[in-house]
Amino acid sequence: MGEYNGAAVGAFETDSYLVACVAVDAAVKAADVKVEGVERNRLGSGACVKLRGRISDVRAAMDAAEEAARRMSPVTKSVVIPAPTEGTEKMLQMTIRK
């Protein structure tokens, strides 16, 4: 896996890549998280962003990202996984490396 194996993961989707950029900027300024991946939506202009770090940092970053994004467009989906299982880690790595 990667250096993030076992760290909390936060993921969110937006309908706009530019909104995702604004949200990521707010997230990394708000907490000690790393951007693990940004994937463009194949069917539209949106993006899915994955953040990694300690659970408290991931939650703070996700809150900041959603607040920043909401000013422009709603976040369509978001989730925080406090302790990803080995199977979840494998799935996350597959989508990041595609």
WOLINBEL-V976396 format. One record per pair of residues at least 24 apart in sequence whose C-alpha atoms are under 8 Angstrom apart, sorted by the first residue. I is the first residue (numbers start at 1). J is the second residue. Records with the same first field share a line. If there is no record, write none. Layout:
I: J / J
This chain:
1: 89 / 90 / 93
4: 52 / 53
5: 89
6: 83 / 84 / 85 / 89
7: 52 / 53 / 54 / 55 / 82 / 83 / 84
8: 52 / 53 / 54 / 55 / 58 / 80 / 81 / 82 / 83 / 84
9: 50 / 51 / 52 / 53 / 55 / 58 / 80 / 81 / 82 / 83 / 84
10: 50 / 51 / 52 / 58 / 59 / 62 / 78 / 79 / 80 / 81
11: 48 / 49 / 50 / 51 / 62 / 78 / 79 / 80
12: 48 / 49 / 50 / 62 / 75 / 76 / 77 / 78 / 79
13: 46 / 47 / 48 / 49 / 75 / 76 / 77 / 78
14: 46 / 47 / 48 / 69 / 73 / 74 / 75 / 76 / 77
15: 44 / 45 / 46 / 47 / 73 / 74 / 75 / 76
16: 45 / 46 / 47 / 73
17: 45 / 46 / 47
19: 69 / 72 / 73
20: 46 / 47 / 48 / 49 / 69
22: 65 / 68 / 69
23: 64 / 65 / 66 / 67 / 68 / 69
24: 49 / 65
25: 65
26: 61 / 64 / 65 / 68
27: 60 / 61 / 62 / 63 / 64 / 65
28: 61
29: 61
30: 60 / 61 / 64
31: 57 / 58 / 60 / 61
32: 57 / 58 / 61
33: 57 / 58 / 61
36: 96
37: 96
38: 96
39: 96
55: 82
